[in-house]
Amino acid sequence: MVLVPPEIRIPVEERLFSLVLALLATENGLTKTEILSTVQGYRQAFNHSGENANLERKFERDKDDIRELGVPLETVQSPGDPGNNQNLRYRIPRGAYELPAEISFSAEETTLLNLAAMVWREGSLSAESRRAMLKLRSLGVAADEPVIGYAPRLRVRDAAFDPLNAALGRHERVRFAYLKPGEAESRVREVDPHALVQHQGRWHLYAAEVGTGVMKTYLLRRIVGKVQSTGATFDPPTGDPSADSLRELEEVWNGNSAIVEVEPGSDAATRLTKRRGTVVTDDGALELHYSDANIFADELAGFGPEVLVISPQTLRDAVRSRLETTAADHG
Amino acid sequence: MQAGDKLTFLLSLVPYLIERDRVSVTEVADHFGVAPQQIRDAVSLIAVSGVPGETTTYQSEDLFDIAWDDFLDNDQIVLTNQVAIDDSPRFSAREASALIAGLQYLSALPENADRSAIASLTSKLSLGASAVPSQVAVEGSETDATLALIRESVASGVQLRFDYLGSRGESESRSVDPLRVESVDADWYLRGWCHLREAVRTFRLDRMSNPVVTTLPISHHAADVTLPDTLFEPSADDLVVTIDVASAAEPLLADYIPDGAQRSEHDGRVRTTVRVSHYHGLKRLITSMPGVATVIEPAEARAAVAHWAAEGAARYR
């Protein structure tokens, strides 16, 4: 009869911590069997004389989780026996793991980074910035007290944001249904995500259309239903796609202009005059820029009688019909 | 905390402790912004962790160690043996990109008038990441002149005066002790003690005109005033309005929907309630969501929206 010791419960973080320590300490890497039979949290469950399928699966998951946290866990082929998975070795190269010694942050910079982290208070980016702050604090620099308290916040209300952000980091091709304004039915798009950018308070996906490779911009708000991963991956784009995307959006913004009359002293007059890029024309009207005619028409409709759109005609018609719809819906 | 956060915490705490000969649990807790017990738990775990070592049996020289008496009796941490870890971990690609995008968003702050500071931080974050930061970006903006005046008045301890247009449409001169600047996406707000109303008020920066830094000293300091966490505080005088909204657009109204509001969904439209301080704000909000959101009751609220939209439409006839 074999005596089975009672299972010792090792917390997940202890197992992960022990794995990172073991892989940092090894020069040449450890094989999977070495890890499972010796590292704290695995060794307790290791079966020396039989199958370890469950434990192997646990290790695979842990490996993925650790990499997700930015720990550069490497796989090294055995030089004498390439291709043999049993002889793969795992390690964490110190140089790729440690923050380079020349990187330091002043108290002032730490304050700015604290604010930058505070911007994300919802969605996956809040977890990312929380972890980044732990790493920053690890350096031991105390932040300066800012002159005035700030509480900046970026909203991530689009359900598509988190899955797209995950796909972006993994260079995964995605599929989603997209509803263009004026079209009754959404259409399925398959794209390689290159960047997520916020412009004028709205999130946009900048992605290469599969098949044509043409770069397109999608408004996250118009993505309907779930974003699905196709399982396919693509080569990371070169250059600076987010800068390209913001430049394109800026060109669209500059290219679209409208002339509106505003009721003097009204909310519309105050706010639209302060809008970025607004020019007051000689006869007191406002020349405004916008990126998306449909969204801008919604915004202008909200000002009710305080705004009269002069041109372009399409925007004028769009605002008018919106106001008529709302009046009819509430009649 | 999730296991991933706990692991990151352990990997961050070790190098911090290595740099210090002796440090109290409370000091570490303050620095990391966590409860002292969380520090004690983490240190207890670190102290018995290590590497399998040559013997593969976790001998004592392969483990971290602490001065246990100092820890247990005096709540002091003294690391007496360290293994495997020397330095702080790099940022992950996504962590770095979250901070970089956050910095871009903050480019309107007067603290960031020196653009080279953001550029230098961005490059440090990229170099300090374990992979190329992912492409998440936020449009930068010019330094906001009003924000610069607010900062100036706080630094000199004097009131800020400006003309403010309430959403009811009236313009008044306000003298304010600035307490905190808040923002939600592209909208910036000042929260301050309003000498006209003798209460804490929230002001939209884009509704302020002619801001001036006065020479009048402030009477309320940020340290003395407890500001509520949420920008839009519910009040007992709020009006409750039933609306229908397209499901997809419901998140756009999240700020106005009170916790525990009744909610039913039918044919892709949600019926729920919103709280507003007056119909002037409601009519603007609903009219900016044409065909998407409709007021159901009370009749007075419906009429306010109908009137506002009809007046607007009439301008095109």
Chai-1 contact restraints between the chains, C-beta under 6 A:
chainA,res_idxA,chainB,res_idxB,connection_type,confidence,min_distance_angstrom,max_distance_angstrom,comment,restraint_id
A,V12,B,A3,contact,1.0,0.0,6.0,A-B,restraint_1
A,E13,B,A3,contact,1.0,0.0,6.0,A-B,restraint_2
A,E13,B,K6,contact,1.0,0.0,6.0,A-B,restraint_3
A,E13,B,L7,contact,1.0,0.0,6.0,A-B,restraint_4
A,E14,B,L45,contact,1.0,0.0,6.0,A-B,restraint_5
A,L16,B,L7,contact,1.0,0.0,6.0,A-B,restraint_6
A,F17,B,L7,contact,1.0,0.0,6.0,A-B,restraint_7
A,F17,B,L10,contact,1.0,0.0,6.0,A-B,restraint_8
A,F17,B,S49,contact,1.0,0.0,6.0,A-B,restraint_9
A,S18,B,S49,contact,1.0,0.0,6.0,A-B,restraint_10
A,L21,B,V51,contact,1.0,0.0,6.0,A-B,restraint_11
A,L21,B,A84,contact,1.0,0.0,6.0,A-B,restraint_12
A,A22,B,V51,contact,1.0,0.0,6.0,A-B,restraint_13
A,L24,B,A84,contact,1.0,0.0,6.0,A-B,restraint_14
A,A25,B,V51,contact,1.0,0.0,6.0,A-B,restraint_15
A,A25,B,A84,contact,1.0,0.0,6.0,A-B,restraint_16
A,T38,B,P52,contact,1.0,0.0,6.0,A-B,restraint_17
A,T38,B,T56,contact,1.0,0.0,6.0,A-B,restraint_18
A,L69,B,G4,contact,1.0,0.0,6.0,A-B,restraint_19
A,L69,B,T8,contact,1.0,0.0,6.0,A-B,restraint_20
A,L69,B,S92,contact,1.0,0.0,6.0,A-B,restraint_21
A,G70,B,S92,contact,1.0,0.0,6.0,A-B,restraint_22
A,G70,B,S130,contact,1.0,0.0,6.0,A-B,restraint_23
A,P72,B,S130,contact,1.0,0.0,6.0,A-B,restraint_24
A,E98,B,D87,contact,1.0,0.0,6.0,A-B,restraint_25
A,L99,B,D87,contact,1.0,0.0,6.0,A-B,restraint_26
A,L99,B,S88,contact,1.0,0.0,6.0,A-B,restraint_27
A,L99,B,R90,contact,1.0,0.0,6.0,A-B,restraint_28
A,L99,B,G128,contact,1.0,0.0,6.0,A-B,restraint_29
A,I103,B,K124,contact,1.0,0.0,6.0,A-B,restraint_30
A,I103,B,G128,contact,1.0,0.0,6.0,A-B,restraint_31
A,E109,B,L121,contact,1.0,0.0,6.0,A-B,restraint_32
A,L113,B,L99,contact,1.0,0.0,6.0,A-B,restraint_33
A,L115,B,L106,contact,1.0,0.0,6.0,A-B,restraint_34
A,A116,B,L99,contact,1.0,0.0,6.0,A-B,restraint_35
A,A116,B,G102,contact,1.0,0.0,6.0,A-B,restraint_36
A,A116,B,L103,contact,1.0,0.0,6.0,A-B,restraint_37
A,V119,B,G102,contact,1.0,0.0,6.0,A-B,restraint_38
A,V119,B,Y105,contact,1.0,0.0,6.0,A-B,restraint_39
A,W120,B,A98,contact,1.0,0.0,6.0,A-B,restraint_40
A,L125,B,A98,contact,1.0,0.0,6.0,A-B,restraint_41
A,E128,B,R94,contact,1.0,0.0,6.0,A-B,restraint_42
A,E128,B,E95,contact,1.0,0.0,6.0,A-B,restraint_43
A,E128,B,A98,contact,1.0,0.0,6.0,A-B,restraint_44
A,S129,B,A98,contact,1.0,0.0,6.0,A-B,restraint_45
A,R131,B,T8,contact,1.0,0.0,6.0,A-B,restraint_46
A,R131,B,E95,contact,1.0,0.0,6.0,A-B,restraint_47
A,A132,B,F91,contact,1.0,0.0,6.0,A-B,restraint_48
A,A132,B,E95,contact,1.0,0.0,6.0,A-B,restraint_49
A,A132,B,L99,contact,1.0,0.0,6.0,A-B,restraint_50
A,L134,B,T8,contact,1.0,0.0,6.0,A-B,restraint_51
A,L134,B,F9,contact,1.0,0.0,6.0,A-B,restraint_52
A,L134,B,S12,contact,1.0,0.0,6.0,A-B,restraint_53
A,K135,B,S12,contact,1.0,0.0,6.0,A-B,restraint_54
A,K135,B,S88,contact,1.0,0.0,6.0,A-B,restraint_55
A,K135,B,P89,contact,1.0,0.0,6.0,A-B,restraint_56
A,K135,B,F91,contact,1.0,0.0,6.0,A-B,restraint_57
A,R137,B,H31,contact,1.0,0.0,6.0,A-B,restraint_58
A,R137,B,F32,contact,1.0,0.0,6.0,A-B,restraint_59
A,S138,B,S12,contact,1.0,0.0,6.0,A-B,restraint_60
A,S138,B,P15,contact,1.0,0.0,6.0,A-B,restraint_61
A,S138,B,Y16,contact,1.0,0.0,6.0,A-B,restraint_62
A,S138,B,S88,contact,1.0,0.0,6.0,A-B,restraint_63
A,L139,B,S88,contact,1.0,0.0,6.0,A-B,restraint_64
A,G140,B,Y16,contact,1.0,0.0,6.0,A-B,restraint_65
A,G140,B,E19,contact,1.0,0.0,6.0,A-B,restraint_66
A,V147,B,R151,contact,1.0,0.0,6.0,A-B,restraint_67
A,V147,B,V154,contact,1.0,0.0,6.0,A-B,restraint_68
A,V147,B,A155,contact,1.0,0.0,6.0,A-B,restraint_69
A,I148,B,R151,contact,1.0,0.0,6.0,A-B,restraint_70
A,I148,B,V154,contact,1.0,0.0,6.0,A-B,restraint_71
A,I148,B,V181,contact,1.0,0.0,6.0,A-B,restraint_72
A,G149,B,R180,contact,1.0,0.0,6.0,A-B,restraint_73
A,G149,B,A222,contact,1.0,0.0,6.0,A-B,restraint_74
A,Y150,B,V181,contact,1.0,0.0,6.0,A-B,restraint_75
A,A151,B,E182,contact,1.0,0.0,6.0,A-B,restraint_76
A,P152,B,S183,contact,1.0,0.0,6.0,A-B,restraint_77
A,R153,B,V184,contact,1.0,0.0,6.0,A-B,restraint_78
A,L154,B,Y105,contact,1.0,0.0,6.0,A-B,restraint_79
A,R155,B,D185,contact,1.0,0.0,6.0,A-B,restraint_80
A,R157,B,P251,contact,1.0,0.0,6.0,A-B,restraint_81
A,L168,B,S134,contact,1.0,0.0,6.0,A-B,restraint_82
A,G169,B,R94,contact,1.0,0.0,6.0,A-B,restraint_83
A,G169,B,S134,contact,1.0,0.0,6.0,A-B,restraint_84
A,A195,B,Q135,contact,1.0,0.0,6.0,A-B,restraint_85
A,L196,B,V136,contact,1.0,0.0,6.0,A-B,restraint_86
A,V197,B,A137,contact,1.0,0.0,6.0,A-B,restraint_87
A,Q198,B,V138,contact,1.0,0.0,6.0,A-B,restraint_88
A,H199,B,E139,contact,1.0,0.0,6.0,A-B,restraint_89
A,G201,B,D185,contact,1.0,0.0,6.0,A-B,restraint_90
A,G201,B,A186,contact,1.0,0.0,6.0,A-B,restraint_91
A,P241,B,Q135,contact,1.0,0.0,6.0,A-B,restraint_92
A,S242,B,Q135,contact,1.0,0.0,6.0,A-B,restraint_93
A,S242,B,A137,contact,1.0,0.0,6.0,A-B,restraint_94
A,L246,B,E139,contact,1.0,0.0,6.0,A-B,restraint_95
A,D267,B,L165,contact,1.0,0.0,6.0,A-B,restraint_96
A,T270,B,L165,contact,1.0,0.0,6.0,A-B,restraint_97
A,T270,B,R207,contact,1.0,0.0,6.0,A-B,restraint_98
A,R271,B,D206,contact,1.0,0.0,6.0,A-B,restraint_99
A,K274,B,D206,contact,1.0,0.0,6.0,A-B,restraint_100
A,D298,B,S288,contact,1.0,0.0,6.0,A-B,restraint_101
A,E299,B,S288,contact,1.0,0.0,6.0,A-B,restraint_102
A,A301,B,T287,contact,1.0,0.0,6.0,A-B,restraint_103
A,A301,B,S288,contact,1.0,0.0,6.0,A-B,restraint_104
A,A301,B,P290,contact,1.0,0.0,6.0,A-B,restraint_105
A,G302,B,R284,contact,1.0,0.0,6.0,A-B,restraint_106
A,G302,B,T287,contact,1.0,0.0,6.0,A-B,restraint_107
A,G302,B,S288,contact,1.0,0.0,6.0,A-B,restraint_108
A,G304,B,T287,contact,1.0,0.0,6.0,A-B,restraint_109
A,G304,B,W308,contact,1.0,0.0,6.0,A-B,restraint_110
A,G304,B,E311,contact,1.0,0.0,6.0,A-B,restraint_111
A,G304,B,G312,contact,1.0,0.0,6.0,A-B,restraint_112
A,P305,B,E311,contact,1.0,0.0,6.0,A-B,restraint_113
A,P305,B,G312,contact,1.0,0.0,6.0,A-B,restraint_114
A,P305,B,R315,contact,1.0,0.0,6.0,A-B,restraint_115
A,L308,B,R315,contact,1.0,0.0,6.0,A-B,restraint_116
A,R320,B,Y316,contact,1.0,0.0,6.0,A-B,restraint_117
A,R322,B,P290,contact,1.0,0.0,6.0,A-B,restraint_118
A,L323,B,A309,contact,1.0,0.0,6.0,A-B,restraint_119
A,L323,B,G312,contact,1.0,0.0,6.0,A-B,restraint_120
A,L323,B,A313,contact,1.0,0.0,6.0,A-B,restraint_121
A,E324,B,A313,contact,1.0,0.0,6.0,A-B,restraint_122
A,T325,B,P290,contact,1.0,0.0,6.0,A-B,restraint_123
A,T325,B,G291,contact,1.0,0.0,6.0,A-B,restraint_124
A,T326,B,T287,contact,1.0,0.0,6.0,A-B,restraint_125
A,T326,B,P290,contact,1.0,0.0,6.0,A-B,restraint_126
A,T326,B,A309,contact,1.0,0.0,6.0,A-B,restraint_127
A,A327,B,A306,contact,1.0,0.0,6.0,A-B,restraint_128
A,A327,B,A309,contact,1.0,0.0,6.0,A-B,restraint_129
A,A327,B,A310,contact,1.0,0.0,6.0,A-B,restraint_130
A,A327,B,A313,contact,1.0,0.0,6.0,A-B,restraint_131
A,D329,B,T294,contact,1.0,0.0,6.0,A-B,restraint_132
A,H330,B,R302,contact,1.0,0.0,6.0,A-B,restraint_133
A,H330,B,V305,contact,1.0,0.0,6.0,A-B,restraint_134
A,H330,B,A306,contact,1.0,0.0,6.0,A-B,restraint_135
A,G331,B,A306,contact,1.0,0.0,6.0,A-B,restraint_136
